[in-house]
Amino acid sequence: MKIFEERYPDKDLYELFTTEYHNEIKKYIEENGLQEKAFNDLFDECNVTAFKLFNLTDKQIDKLTSILNPNYFRQQDNIFNLVDEFKEIVGIDEMSWIRYERVEEDEDYEERF
């Protein structure tokens, strides 16, 4: 982003990504491997051992480490499988995906709990 902020100092980020600049930015990112680097950095910065604060065992930490890496992520056909694995490892598999909009639309939501 810094590159584009320097290249187009008079443009805001929204404008860069919603106008004709978008294709130029996308091409630059792909050609220079910036997306791949950012993706790898995301996992490199993942501090799995911090989950020990929630009393996770060393075995659970090892399992998290094995799934929270770029190679494992790329092997997934469905990102939600990874989410389900994560929830199972940390013991929150009873949680489910509920979009806020659906909660707002459903008058009986509160009564379920």
Residue pairs with C-beta under 8 A, 6 or more apart in sequence:
1 13
3 28
4 11
4 16
4 21
4 25
5 13
8 16
8 21
11 21
15 21
16 22
16 25
17 25
28 34
29 35
39 70
40 70
43 68
43 69
43 70
43 73
46 68
48 61
48 64
48 65
48 68
49 61
51 60
51 61
51 64
51 90
52 61
54 90
56 64
56 90
60 89
60 90
63 89
64 86
64 89
64 90
66 72
67 82
67 85
67 86
67 89
68 86
72 82
73 82
76 82
80 97
84 93
87 93
87 95
103 109
